[in-house]
Amino acid sequence: MTSTAEKATKLQELHAAPELLLVVNVWDAITAKVVAETPGTTALATASHGIAASRGYEDGENIPRDLMIAEVGLIAEVAGDLPVTADLEAGYGDPGGTVARAIDVGIVGCNLEDQVKPLAESVKAVEAVVAAAESAGVDFVLNARTDAFLKAGDKDPEAVLADAIERGRAYLDAGASNFFVPGRLDETQVGRLVEALGERKVNLIGIPGSIPLERARALGVARVSYGPWSQNVALTALAELATDVYAGGGLPGGTRKLN
């Protein structure tokens, strides 16, 4: 069995490799098993929104930390030798302690969102996670996330981009491995982020209207994940099945028994 430290090193290597790291987010044991067994999977990523929703909680740190740690730990167990990075929201009021507990259950990377809090406060959160990982002796992959674009509202796009770049530089300087910028960014915005922060440092989310994966790779993006959208794909299929059954149909052709 691959050790936690070895998995962390592998995840760092996957982010630094010239190939675009693609992670289809999972939210429980069976989705982790299905994605882990899919050819081409090199790592797993959890989605906090998906885990919370499947346990009856609204997104936004409403799920108890203990329950979130238990869920991501189960996913890490199912993943076997694959490295797992977890969405740990903003750290549940204790970023360093939360990451220390996550490492204890086999997690080797995480998203940490800034919620556009004051920069100094967000940097302290990054530093706390870095310190916790160093204490554990793990080359933890901290994917420091900014919500600058998600919460931009009617702010000037240039100001939003400048804020994101400033935050990205500060988080990377504080020890973050990568910088995560969710939102519907165009190629120019992505290119400027990579130019300012370095190749293989910027991570994106795949959403409707995102730039094509090949363009993301060519621009120097390290990773694309899918957050809650993978769960929405599954839920869409479930809703369509119910609609079809109620209309007198049945299971769609090509359905596989995966559990």
Secondary structure, DSSP 8 states (H G I E B T S, - for coil): ---HHHHHHHHHHHHHSSS-EEE--B-SHHHHHHHHTSTT---EEB-HHHHHHHTT--TTT-S-HHHHHHHHHHHHHHHTTS-EEEE-TT-TT-HHHHHHHHHHTT--EEEEE-TT--HHHHHHHHHHHHHHHHHHT---EEEEE--TTTT-TTS-HHHHHHHHHHHHHHHHHTT-SEEE--S---HHHHHHHHHHH-TT-EEEE--TT---HHHHHHHT--EEE-TTHHHHHHHHHHHHHHHHHHTT--S-TT-----
